Amino acid sequence: MTNQPIADKLRPTTFDEIFGQAHLISKNGIIRRMVDAGRITNMIFFGPPGTGKTTVANIIAKNSGMELFRLNATTASLADVKEVIAQSSSIFSSKGILLYLDEIQYFNKKQQQSLLEYIEDGRVTLIASTTENPYFYIYDALLSRCSVFEFKRVDAKEIVPALKRAIDVMNEENKLSKEYEEEALEFLASCAGGDVRHALTLLEGAYITSEKKITREIAQGFIPSVAASAFDRNDDVHYNLLSGLQKSIRGSDPNAAVFYLAKLLEGGDIISACRRLQVIASEDIGLAYPQAAQITYALCCSARELGLPEARIPLANCAIMLATAPKSNTAYEAINSASADVRAGKGNTIPVHLQAPLFKGYKYPHSYPHDWVDQQYLPDDIKNARYYVFGDNKTEQAAKSYWEGIKKK
Protein backbone atom coordinates (compact mmCIF):
# COMPACT_ATOMS: atom_id res chain seq x y z
CA MET A 1 0.00 0.00 0.00
CA THR A 2 1.50 3.35 -1.06
CA ASN A 3 1.31 6.55 0.97
CA GLN A 4 -0.40 8.48 -1.80
CA PRO A 5 -3.93 9.32 -0.61
CA ILE A 6 -6.69 7.51 -2.44
CA ALA A 7 -8.30 10.86 -3.28
CA ASP A 8 -5.22 11.76 -5.33
CA LYS A 9 -5.04 8.35 -6.97
CA LEU A 10 -8.62 8.71 -8.11
CA ARG A 11 -8.41 12.33 -9.24
CA PRO A 12 -10.42 12.39 -12.49
CA THR A 13 -8.61 13.02 -15.76
CA THR A 14 -11.74 13.47 -17.89
CA PHE A 15 -15.06 15.21 -17.33
CA ASP A 16 -16.87 11.86 -17.44
CA GLU A 17 -14.98 10.68 -14.35
CA ILE A 18 -16.09 13.59 -12.17
CA PHE A 19 -18.84 12.98 -9.62
CA GLY A 20 -21.27 15.89 -9.36
CA GLN A 21 -21.29 19.31 -11.10
CA ALA A 22 -23.41 18.02 -13.99
CA HIS A 23 -24.62 21.57 -14.65
CA LEU A 24 -21.04 22.47 -15.59
CA ILE A 25 -19.31 19.40 -17.00
CA SER A 26 -21.98 17.00 -18.30
CA LYS A 27 -22.30 16.73 -22.08
CA ASN A 28 -24.61 19.74 -22.00
CA GLY A 29 -22.71 21.54 -19.24
CA ILE A 30 -21.53 25.07 -20.00
CA ILE A 31 -17.84 24.49 -19.22
CA ARG A 32 -17.71 21.29 -21.23
CA ARG A 33 -19.35 22.97 -24.22
CA MET A 34 -16.81 25.77 -23.96
CA VAL A 35 -13.90 23.31 -23.95
CA ASP A 36 -15.37 21.32 -26.84
CA ALA A 37 -15.68 24.55 -28.82
CA GLY A 38 -11.99 25.22 -28.23
CA ARG A 39 -12.54 28.66 -26.72
CA ILE A 40 -11.40 29.05 -23.12
CA THR A 41 -12.23 32.34 -21.39
CA ASN A 42 -11.03 33.68 -18.06
CA MET A 43 -13.02 32.01 -15.31
CA ILE A 44 -13.73 32.15 -11.61
CA PHE A 45 -14.76 28.96 -9.83
CA PHE A 46 -16.41 29.31 -6.44
CA GLY A 47 -17.80 26.74 -4.07
CA PRO A 48 -16.97 24.55 -1.07
CA PRO A 49 -13.76 22.49 -0.82
CA GLY A 50 -13.67 19.09 -2.46
CA THR A 51 -16.20 19.86 -5.18
CA GLY A 52 -13.82 19.55 -8.15
CA LYS A 53 -12.58 23.08 -8.86
CA THR A 54 -8.90 22.13 -9.21
CA THR A 55 -9.73 18.93 -11.07
CA VAL A 56 -11.82 20.78 -13.66
CA ALA A 57 -9.00 23.30 -14.18
CA ASN A 58 -6.56 20.43 -14.80
CA ILE A 59 -8.88 18.86 -17.36
CA ILE A 60 -9.43 22.20 -19.11
CA ALA A 61 -5.66 22.68 -19.41
CA LYS A 62 -5.19 19.15 -20.74
CA ASN A 63 -7.88 19.54 -23.38
CA SER A 64 -6.86 23.06 -24.42
CA GLY A 65 -3.19 22.28 -24.92
CA MET A 66 -2.20 25.23 -22.71
CA GLU A 67 0.68 25.11 -20.27
CA LEU A 68 -0.77 24.93 -16.74
CA PHE A 69 0.79 26.83 -13.84
CA ARG A 70 -0.63 26.64 -10.32
CA LEU A 71 -0.35 29.25 -7.58
CA ASN A 72 -2.06 29.54 -4.20
CA ALA A 73 -2.90 33.10 -3.18
CA THR A 74 -2.35 32.28 0.51
CA THR A 75 1.40 31.99 -0.15
CA ALA A 76 1.98 33.47 -3.61
CA SER A 77 3.00 37.06 -4.35
CA LEU A 78 3.02 39.28 -7.42
CA ALA A 79 6.60 38.20 -8.00
CA ASP A 80 5.35 34.63 -8.42
CA VAL A 81 2.75 35.78 -10.94
CA LYS A 82 5.37 37.75 -12.88
CA GLU A 83 7.64 34.72 -12.92
CA VAL A 84 4.86 32.72 -14.57
CA ILE A 85 4.25 35.52 -17.07
CA ALA A 86 7.95 35.67 -17.90
CA GLN A 87 7.75 32.11 -19.14
CA SER A 88 5.09 33.05 -21.69
CA SER A 89 7.77 34.21 -24.15
CA SER A 90 9.24 30.72 -24.25
CA ILE A 91 5.97 28.96 -25.04
CA PHE A 92 4.45 31.15 -27.73
CA SER A 93 4.61 28.16 -30.01
CA SER A 94 2.05 26.42 -27.83
CA LYS A 95 -1.47 27.57 -27.09
CA GLY A 96 -0.43 29.84 -24.23
CA ILE A 97 -0.47 29.83 -20.45
CA LEU A 98 -3.31 28.80 -18.17
CA LEU A 99 -2.78 30.19 -14.67
CA TYR A 100 -4.76 28.46 -11.95
CA LEU A 101 -4.85 30.74 -8.91
CA ASP A 102 -6.38 29.05 -5.87
CA GLU A 103 -7.95 31.02 -2.98
CA ILE A 104 -7.86 34.28 -4.92
CA GLN A 105 -9.72 36.05 -2.11
CA TYR A 106 -6.38 36.27 -0.28
CA PHE A 107 -4.99 38.59 -2.98
CA ASN A 108 -5.63 42.23 -2.05
CA LYS A 109 -7.12 44.76 -4.46
CA LYS A 110 -3.76 45.88 -5.80
CA GLN A 111 -2.64 42.31 -6.43
CA GLN A 112 -5.90 41.50 -8.20
CA GLN A 113 -5.62 44.65 -10.31
CA SER A 114 -2.15 43.60 -11.41
CA LEU A 115 -3.64 40.51 -13.05
CA LEU A 116 -5.73 42.67 -15.39
CA GLU A 117 -2.96 43.67 -17.81
CA TYR A 118 -1.87 40.06 -18.21
CA ILE A 119 -5.32 38.69 -19.00
CA GLU A 120 -6.32 41.67 -21.14
CA ASP A 121 -3.37 41.32 -23.53
CA GLY A 122 -3.91 37.58 -23.79
CA ARG A 123 -0.61 36.48 -22.30
CA VAL A 124 -2.47 34.48 -19.69
CA THR A 125 -5.83 32.77 -19.37
CA LEU A 126 -6.85 32.92 -15.73
CA ILE A 127 -8.85 30.39 -13.77
CA ALA A 128 -9.22 31.59 -10.20
CA SER A 129 -10.93 29.61 -7.47
CA THR A 130 -12.38 30.64 -4.14
CA THR A 131 -14.51 29.18 -1.38
CA GLU A 132 -16.03 32.62 -0.76
CA ASN A 133 -18.66 34.58 -2.65
CA PRO A 134 -16.63 36.18 -5.50
CA TYR A 135 -18.96 39.18 -5.65
CA PHE A 136 -17.79 40.12 -2.15
CA TYR A 137 -14.11 39.32 -2.40
CA ILE A 138 -12.99 39.86 -5.97
CA TYR A 139 -12.26 43.27 -7.48
CA ASP A 140 -15.06 44.40 -9.82
CA ALA A 141 -12.81 45.10 -12.81
CA LEU A 142 -11.34 41.60 -12.62
CA LEU A 143 -14.75 40.06 -12.03
CA SER A 144 -16.16 41.76 -15.12
CA ARG A 145 -13.53 40.08 -17.30
CA CYS A 146 -14.30 36.56 -16.09
CA SER A 147 -17.07 34.02 -16.40
CA VAL A 148 -18.20 32.98 -12.93
CA PHE A 149 -19.18 29.36 -12.25
CA GLU A 150 -20.58 27.93 -9.03
CA PHE A 151 -19.45 24.48 -7.86
CA LYS A 152 -22.08 22.95 -5.62
CA ARG A 153 -21.77 20.48 -2.78
CA VAL A 154 -21.99 16.97 -4.16
CA ASP A 155 -25.06 15.01 -3.13
CA ALA A 156 -24.34 11.98 -0.94
CA LYS A 157 -25.98 9.72 -3.53
CA GLU A 158 -23.42 10.87 -6.10
CA ILE A 159 -20.51 10.32 -3.69
CA VAL A 160 -21.33 6.66 -3.00
CA PRO A 161 -20.23 5.48 -6.50
CA ALA A 162 -16.89 7.25 -5.96
CA LEU A 163 -16.43 5.32 -2.71
CA LYS A 164 -17.19 2.01 -4.41
CA ARG A 165 -14.68 2.79 -7.13
CA ALA A 166 -12.08 3.60 -4.46
CA ILE A 167 -12.65 0.25 -2.75
CA ASP A 168 -12.10 -1.56 -6.05
CA VAL A 169 -8.83 0.32 -6.59
CA MET A 170 -7.56 -0.36 -3.06
CA ASN A 171 -8.52 -4.02 -3.32
CA GLU A 172 -6.65 -4.35 -6.60
CA GLU A 173 -3.55 -2.57 -5.29
CA ASN A 174 -3.39 -4.64 -2.12
CA LYS A 175 -4.54 -7.92 -3.68
CA LEU A 176 -7.43 -8.08 -1.23
CA SER A 177 -11.15 -8.60 -1.57
CA LYS A 178 -12.59 -6.50 1.23
CA GLU A 179 -16.33 -6.06 1.12
CA TYR A 180 -18.54 -3.28 2.45
CA GLU A 181 -21.95 -2.63 3.86
CA GLU A 182 -23.99 -0.34 1.67
CA GLU A 183 -25.12 1.46 4.81
CA ALA A 184 -21.50 2.16 5.77
CA LEU A 185 -20.78 3.91 2.46
CA GLU A 186 -24.01 5.89 2.62
CA PHE A 187 -23.09 6.99 6.13
CA LEU A 188 -19.59 8.14 5.10
CA ALA A 189 -20.99 9.97 2.08
CA SER A 190 -23.61 11.76 4.19
CA CYS A 191 -20.98 12.83 6.75
CA ALA A 192 -18.69 14.42 4.16
CA GLY A 193 -20.80 17.57 3.76
CA GLY A 194 -20.76 17.36 -0.04
CA ASP A 195 -16.94 17.11 -0.16
CA VAL A 196 -15.88 14.12 -2.30
CA ARG A 197 -12.24 14.35 -1.23
CA HIS A 198 -13.21 14.28 2.45
CA ALA A 199 -15.47 11.26 1.87
CA LEU A 200 -12.59 9.39 0.21
CA THR A 201 -10.28 10.26 3.11
CA LEU A 202 -12.80 8.89 5.59
CA LEU A 203 -13.23 5.75 3.51
CA GLU A 204 -9.48 5.17 3.32
CA GLY A 205 -9.25 5.14 7.11
CA ALA A 206 -12.18 2.73 7.35
CA TYR A 207 -10.61 0.47 4.70
CA ILE A 208 -7.25 0.32 6.48
CA THR A 209 -8.77 -0.55 9.85
CA SER A 210 -11.30 -3.10 8.60
CA GLU A 211 -10.46 -6.79 8.35
CA LYS A 212 -12.79 -8.30 5.78
CA LYS A 213 -15.68 -5.86 5.57
CA ILE A 214 -16.21 -2.11 6.01
CA THR A 215 -19.14 -1.89 8.40
CA ARG A 216 -21.23 0.99 9.68
CA GLU A 217 -19.59 0.55 13.09
CA ILE A 218 -16.10 0.92 11.62
CA ALA A 219 -17.19 3.93 9.59
CA GLN A 220 -18.61 5.62 12.68
CA GLY A 221 -15.22 5.42 14.34
CA PHE A 222 -13.93 8.07 11.93
CA ILE A 223 -16.75 10.56 12.56
CA PRO A 224 -17.02 12.66 15.75
CA SER A 225 -20.30 11.86 17.46
CA VAL A 226 -21.62 15.43 17.18
CA ALA A 227 -20.86 15.63 13.48
CA ALA A 228 -22.35 12.20 12.89
CA SER A 229 -25.64 13.14 14.49
CA ALA A 230 -25.77 16.37 12.54
CA PHE A 231 -24.70 15.09 9.12
CA ASP A 232 -26.26 11.64 9.14
CA ARG A 233 -29.26 12.98 7.31
CA ASN A 234 -30.97 13.12 3.99
CA ASP A 235 -31.80 16.32 2.17
CA ASP A 236 -35.34 16.35 3.57
CA VAL A 237 -34.06 16.45 7.14
CA HIS A 238 -31.61 19.23 6.32
CA TYR A 239 -34.23 21.40 4.67
CA ASN A 240 -36.68 20.61 7.45
CA LEU A 241 -34.20 22.14 9.90
CA LEU A 242 -33.94 25.28 7.77
CA SER A 243 -37.72 25.36 7.46
CA GLY A 244 -38.06 24.95 11.23
CA LEU A 245 -35.67 27.87 11.75
CA GLN A 246 -37.60 30.17 9.44
CA LYS A 247 -41.06 29.22 10.70
CA SER A 248 -39.94 29.66 14.33
CA ILE A 249 -38.60 33.14 13.60
CA ARG A 250 -41.71 33.99 11.60
CA GLY A 251 -43.79 32.82 14.55
CA SER A 252 -41.73 34.99 16.95
CA ASP A 253 -40.48 32.06 19.03
CA PRO A 254 -36.84 32.82 19.96
CA ASN A 255 -36.42 29.54 21.87
CA ALA A 256 -37.35 27.36 18.90
CA ALA A 257 -35.34 29.60 16.56
CA VAL A 258 -32.12 29.24 18.53
CA PHE A 259 -32.68 25.47 18.88
CA TYR A 260 -32.94 24.87 15.11
CA LEU A 261 -29.98 27.17 14.58
CA ALA A 262 -27.96 25.08 17.06
CA LYS A 263 -28.91 21.89 15.18
CA LEU A 264 -27.58 23.36 11.95
CA LEU A 265 -24.40 24.71 13.49
CA GLU A 266 -23.57 21.48 15.31
CA GLY A 267 -23.19 20.02 11.85
CA GLY A 268 -20.85 22.83 10.83
CA ASP A 269 -23.33 24.32 8.36
CA ILE A 270 -22.65 28.06 8.68
CA ILE A 271 -23.41 28.85 5.03
CA SER A 272 -26.97 27.50 4.93
CA ALA A 273 -27.80 29.14 8.25
CA CYS A 274 -26.49 32.52 7.09
CA ARG A 275 -28.33 32.36 3.79
CA ARG A 276 -31.62 31.46 5.45
CA LEU A 277 -31.28 34.18 8.11
CA GLN A 278 -30.68 36.80 5.41
CA VAL A 279 -33.77 35.64 3.53
CA ILE A 280 -35.84 35.78 6.72
CA ALA A 281 -34.71 39.34 7.47
CA SER A 282 -36.24 40.58 4.21
CA GLU A 283 -39.11 38.12 3.77
CA ASP A 284 -40.57 37.95 7.28
CA ILE A 285 -39.35 41.05 9.14
CA GLY A 286 -39.10 43.29 6.11
CA LEU A 287 -40.42 46.82 6.33
CA ALA A 288 -41.59 46.46 9.92
CA TYR A 289 -37.91 46.77 10.91
CA PRO A 290 -35.90 47.68 7.77
CA GLN A 291 -32.60 47.76 9.68
CA ALA A 292 -32.93 44.02 10.35
CA ALA A 293 -31.53 43.16 6.92
CA GLN A 294 -28.43 45.28 7.48
CA ILE A 295 -27.87 43.93 10.98
CA THR A 296 -28.37 40.35 9.79
CA TYR A 297 -25.87 40.81 6.99
CA ALA A 298 -23.27 42.20 9.41
CA LEU A 299 -23.77 39.35 11.89
CA CYS A 300 -23.56 36.72 9.13
CA CYS A 301 -20.34 38.26 7.79
CA SER A 302 -18.95 38.18 11.32
CA ALA A 303 -19.91 34.51 11.67
CA ARG A 304 -18.23 33.54 8.38
CA GLU A 305 -15.03 35.33 9.36
CA LEU A 306 -14.97 33.85 12.86
CA GLY A 307 -15.80 30.29 11.90
CA LEU A 308 -17.04 27.73 14.37
CA PRO A 309 -17.39 27.51 17.30
CA GLU A 310 -17.37 31.32 17.80
CA ALA A 311 -19.72 31.84 14.85
CA ARG A 312 -22.52 30.51 17.04
CA ILE A 313 -22.56 33.77 19.02
CA PRO A 314 -23.33 36.36 16.29
CA LEU A 315 -25.75 33.93 14.64
CA ALA A 316 -27.58 33.38 17.92
CA ASN A 317 -27.82 37.17 18.30
CA CYS A 318 -29.23 37.30 14.79
CA ALA A 319 -31.82 34.54 15.22
CA ILE A 320 -33.12 35.97 18.51
CA MET A 321 -33.17 39.52 17.15
CA LEU A 322 -35.22 38.40 14.14
CA ALA A 323 -37.57 36.26 16.24
CA THR A 324 -38.36 39.14 18.61
CA ALA A 325 -38.58 41.83 15.90
CA PRO A 326 -41.93 43.08 14.52
CA LYS A 327 -42.98 41.19 11.38
CA SER A 328 -44.09 42.19 7.90
CA ASN A 329 -44.17 40.33 4.60
CA THR A 330 -45.65 43.19 2.59
CA ALA A 331 -42.57 43.61 0.37
CA TYR A 332 -42.47 39.84 -0.23
CA GLU A 333 -46.13 39.83 -1.23
CA ALA A 334 -45.64 42.91 -3.41
CA ILE A 335 -42.82 41.41 -5.50
CA ASN A 336 -44.76 38.15 -5.86
CA SER A 337 -47.80 40.01 -7.18
CA ALA A 338 -45.74 42.15 -9.54
CA SER A 339 -43.85 39.10 -10.82
CA ALA A 340 -47.15 37.36 -11.56
CA ASP A 341 -48.19 40.24 -13.82
CA VAL A 342 -44.79 40.26 -15.54
CA ARG A 343 -45.03 36.53 -16.23
CA ALA A 344 -48.55 37.07 -17.56
CA GLY A 345 -47.14 39.48 -20.16
CA LYS A 346 -48.70 42.62 -18.72
CA GLY A 347 -47.21 46.12 -18.62
CA ASN A 348 -44.97 45.92 -21.67
CA THR A 349 -45.33 49.57 -22.70
CA ILE A 350 -43.77 52.04 -20.30
CA PRO A 351 -45.55 55.45 -20.23
CA VAL A 352 -44.03 57.89 -22.71
CA HIS A 353 -43.19 60.49 -20.07
CA LEU A 354 -40.98 57.93 -18.27
CA GLN A 355 -39.06 56.76 -21.31
CA ALA A 356 -35.46 57.85 -21.84
CA PRO A 357 -34.03 60.11 -23.06
CA LEU A 358 -36.74 62.72 -23.82
CA PHE A 359 -38.99 62.34 -20.76
CA LYS A 360 -41.69 64.24 -22.70
CA GLY A 361 -44.34 65.38 -20.23
CA TYR A 362 -42.46 64.07 -17.21
CA LYS A 363 -42.95 66.01 -13.97
CA TYR A 364 -39.87 66.20 -11.76
CA PRO A 365 -41.11 65.48 -8.21
CA HIS A 366 -38.39 67.50 -6.51
CA SER A 367 -39.71 70.63 -8.18
CA TYR A 368 -43.01 70.29 -6.28
CA PRO A 369 -43.93 70.78 -2.61
CA HIS A 370 -42.98 67.82 -0.41
CA ASP A 371 -41.11 66.29 -3.40
CA TRP A 372 -44.25 64.70 -4.82
CA VAL A 373 -46.58 65.27 -7.74
CA ASP A 374 -49.46 63.17 -9.03
CA GLN A 375 -48.62 61.40 -12.29
CA GLN A 376 -48.88 57.92 -13.80
CA TYR A 377 -45.94 55.52 -13.43
CA LEU A 378 -47.35 52.08 -14.28
CA PRO A 379 -48.16 51.05 -17.88
CA ASP A 380 -51.72 51.76 -19.03
CA ASP A 381 -52.97 48.18 -18.82
CA ILE A 382 -52.04 47.90 -15.15
CA LYS A 383 -52.17 51.55 -14.14
CA ASN A 384 -54.50 50.80 -11.22
CA ALA A 385 -52.60 47.74 -9.97
CA ARG A 386 -51.86 47.68 -6.26
CA TYR A 387 -48.95 45.42 -5.35
CA TYR A 388 -47.91 46.93 -2.05
CA VAL A 389 -50.27 47.22 0.92
CA PHE A 390 -48.98 48.94 4.05
CA GLY A 391 -48.57 46.54 6.95
CA ASP A 392 -50.20 47.21 10.31
CA ASN A 393 -46.87 47.61 12.13
CA LYS A 394 -45.67 50.92 13.56
CA THR A 395 -43.04 51.63 10.88
CA GLU A 396 -45.25 51.06 7.86
CA GLN A 397 -48.22 52.79 9.43
CA ALA A 398 -46.05 55.86 10.03
CA ALA A 399 -45.03 55.85 6.35
CA LYS A 400 -48.66 55.39 5.34
CA SER A 401 -49.82 58.35 7.45
CA TYR A 402 -47.04 60.53 6.08
CA TRP A 403 -47.85 59.87 2.42
CA GLU A 404 -51.60 60.03 2.90
CA GLY A 405 -51.14 63.48 4.40
CA ILE A 406 -48.87 64.61 1.55
CA LYS A 407 -51.06 63.25 -1.22
CA LYS A 408 -54.30 64.70 0.22
CA LYS A 409 -52.75 68.12 0.11
N, C-alpha and C positions, 0 to 999 in steps of 0.2 A: 504494500500500500504506500503510495507516494504522499508527500506532504502538501501537494498542491490541492487547495480546496476544491470540492466537487463543483461548487458554483462556477469556478473558473474553467474547470474541465468541460463543463456543459455550456459555456457561453456560446450562444447561437452565432453562426456565421452567415446565415441567410434569414430573410424576413420570415420564411415559412417555419423556422425553428423557434421563433419567439412566441412566448405564451402571453396573451393579453395584447392590448393596444391595437385591436382590430381596426378601430376607426382611423388609425394612422398607417398601418403597415400590411393590412390585408390586401388582396388583389385590387380592391376598389379604394384602399386607403390613400389619403392625400399625399403622404410622403412617398409611398411606393410608386404612385403614378408619376410623381415628380422625378424620381430616380429613373424610372423606365423611359421617361421622355428625354433623359440626358441633360436636364437643366436643373442644377442645384443652386438654390438661393441661400442667402444668409438666414440662419434660423436660430430661434431660441426655444429650447426644450425646458418645460417646467413641470414639476410633479414630485411625488415622494421618492425616497431612495428605493433602489431595487426594482424599478419599474421599466428598465430597459433603455434609459437615455444614452448611456455610453455605448451600449451594444448597437443601437440603431446608428449612432454616429460612425462606428467602426464599419458597419455594413455599407453605409452610404459612401464612405471613402473607398472601400474595396470595389464597389460597383462603378464609381465615377472615374477611377484611375488616378485620383488626386493623391498627393503625398500627405499623410496624416501626421500632425503634430499635436501632442496633448500637453496642456498646462492646467494647473489647478490654481485658481485665484487666491486660495488661502495662503499659498506659499510663493506664487509667481510674482514677478514685478514687470514693469515696462521694459526693463533690459532684457528679460526673457522673451517678451513678445518681439522686440526688435531683433533678437538673435534668430528667431524663427523667420522673420521677414527677410533678414539678410540672406537666408538660404534660398529665397525665391529666385534669385538671379541664376542659380546653378541648376534649376529644374524647369526652366522655361520650355524645355523640349517636351515636358510632360503636360498634364492637364492642370497644373497649378497646385497650390497649397490649400489644404483644409485644416484649419486650426480649431481644435476642440478645446474650449475653455470651460472647465468645470467650476461650479460655485461662483459664477460671475458676480453675484451680489456682494462679494468681498472686495471687488475692485471699486475704488471711489470714483466720483464723477470725472475727475481729470483723467484717470486711467481709462475709463470707458470712452471718454471723448477721443483719446489718442488712438483708439481702434478705428475710428471713423475714416481717417485718410487711407488706411490700408484696405478697408473693405470697399471704399468708394472707387479707388483706382483699379480694383480687381486683382491686386496682388495676393489677396487672401480671401477665401470663403470661410466665414465664421459660423461655427455651431457652438453656441453657449448654452450651458445648462444651469439650472438653479432649482432648489427645493422651495424657494419663496415665490410669491406672486411677482412676476416680472414688471407689472405695471406700477408696483411700489418701489422696486429696488433697481430698476435699470433706467438709465438716462434716456429721456424721450427721443433725442435725435438718433441714438443707436437703435432704440426700439422701433422707430419708424422705418428703419432700413432692413428690418428682419421680419420673417414670417414666424409667428408664435404658435407653438404646438403644445397642448397639454397632455402629459402622460398620467394616466389614471391608475389608482391602486388596482392590482390584479385580483379578480374575484377568486375566492378559495377554490371554486370548482375548476377554474382554469389552472390553478397551481398544482392540483393533485396529479395530472398527467406528467408534469415536470418531475415530481417526486418519484413516480414510477419509473420514468426513464433513468433517473439518477441511480435507483436501486439496481436496475439492469446493468448499468455501467460499472458500478462498484462490485457487483457479483462477478462480472466478467474479468475485471482487473485482478480480483483476489481469488478467482477460481472457487467461488462459493455459490451457494444457492439459497441464500437467506430469503425468507418469505416475509409477508407483512399482513397486518390486519387493515382492511380498508378504513376502519374507524380511526386507526392510528394516523394514517396519512391525512384524512379529513381534519383531524384534530390539529396536526402540525400546520396544515395549510390555513386553517381558520385563525391560528395564533400568530401568524406572520404579519398580520396587518396589511395585506396586499403587497408585501415585499417578497418577490420570488427568491432573491438571493438569501434573505433571512430564513425562509422556509427550507431551502437546501442546506443551509448551515445547521439548522435544527435537526434535519433528517440525518445528516452525516454523523452527528453525535449519537443519535439513536441507533444508527446502523453499527457503529463501532462497538457500542456497549451491549448490543443484542447478541444472543447466541445463535438461535436458528430462525427466530421470527421477531419482527418489530411489532410490539404490542402497544396498545393504548397506554398501559402502565409505564412502559419504558419511555414512550414519547412524553408523558406528563413529567417525567423527571427532568426534562430540559426546559420546562416552562414554570416561571414563578407562579405560585398559587393565585396571587391577585390577578396577574395578567391572564392566567388560564380562565378564571371565572369571568373576566371581562370580555375576552376575545373568543371564547368558545361559544360562538353564536352564529346564527345565519343572518342574512340581510334584514329579514323581517324584525328580528329582535333588536338589531341596531337602530333601525328606523323607528321602531316603537319607542325606544329610549328618547330619541330626538323629538318624537311626537309628544311623549309624556312631558318632556321639558317645556315645549311650547305651550301645550294646553294648560299646564300648571301655572305658567306665568300669565297666560291669557286669563285664567281664572283667579288671578291674584292670590295664589297660595305659595308664599315664599318657602315654606317647609318642603313641599313636594318638589318645587323647582330646584332647590339646592340638593335634594336627594338624587334626582335624575341627572343633574350635572355631575355629582360625585360618581355615579355609575359610569358615565362616559369617561371621566378623567381617570378613573382607576384603570381603565384600559389604555390610557395614554392618548386618547383621541382629542387633542386640543383643537385641531382644525375643524372638525365637524361641529364641535361645541361653539366655537367662535362664529362660524358661518351662521348657525341657527340663531344665536343670540342677536347677531346683527340684523337678521331678517325680522325677528320678533320686535326689535326696537322700532322699526318702521311700519311693520304690518299691524301690530297689536297695541302699541303705545302711541305711535304716530303723532298726530297734531295735538293730542292732549298734553304732551310733554315733549316738544320738538327737540329739546336738548338731549333727550335720551339716546338718540342715534349717535350724536357726537361723543357722548360719554362712553357708550358701548364700544364704539370704534377704538377709543383710547385705551380702554381696559383690555380689549382683545389684543391690541398691538403689544401692550405690556405683557400679557400672558404669553404670546408667541416669543417675545424676546427673553423672558425669564425661563421658559420651559418648566417642565414638571420637576419637583413637586410644587415649587413656589407659584406656578401659574394658577393653581387652585384658588389663591387668595383674590386676585383681581377678578377672576371669573365668578367667584362666589359673590363678590360685591355687585357685579353686573347683574347676575340672576336675581338677587334679592331686590336690587334697585328697580329692575323691570317689573318684578312681581308686585311690588308695593306702589308702583307709579299709577296715575290715572290712565285709563285705556280709551283708545279710539281707533277704529279701523276705517274711518271715512276716506282717507287718501287711498287705501287699498281698494275699497269699493269703487271709488271714482275711476281709478285707472282700469279696473276690470270692466266697468260700464263703457268707458271710452274705447277700450280695445275691442269690445264686442261690436261697436259701430264701425270701427276701422275694418275689422274682418268681414263685416257685412257689406263693405264697399261704399259706405256713406261718406259724405263730406270731402269729396275729391276736389272741389273747386273752392279755393281760398278766396275770400272777398277781395275785390279789386283794390280797395284802399289799404289792404295789408300786404299786397304783393310788392316785392322789390323789383326795380329800384325806385319807381316813380312815387309810390305811396299816394296816388291821386285820391283826394278826398279824405285822407287820413287826418285825424285830430290827435295832436300830441298832448297826452294827458297832463304832462308837467306844466303846460301853459294855462291850465284851468285851476280854479280853486280846489284845494285839497287833493291836487294831483289826480283828478278823475273827471272823465267826461263820458256821457252815454253814447256808445256806438256799438255796431255789430262786430263781433270777432269770429264767431263760428260760421261755417259755410251755410248757405241758404237752406239746404235740405235738413239741417239739424240745428238751425239757429235758436230753437227753443229748448234744446236738450239740456238736461240738468244732471251732471255727473257727480258733482260734489254737493253733499248736504252737511251743513255744520253739525258737529257732534254736540251732545248736551254737557260736555265738560267745561270747566271754567275758562280754559284758554280759548277754545273755539267759540264759545258763547261771547267772550269779550270781543273777538274779531268780528263776529256776526253783528253785534250791537254797533260797533264802530262803523262798519260799512253800510249798515242800514241807515244810520244817521246821516252819513255823507250822501248816500244816493237819494234819500228823501229830499235833501236840500236842493 
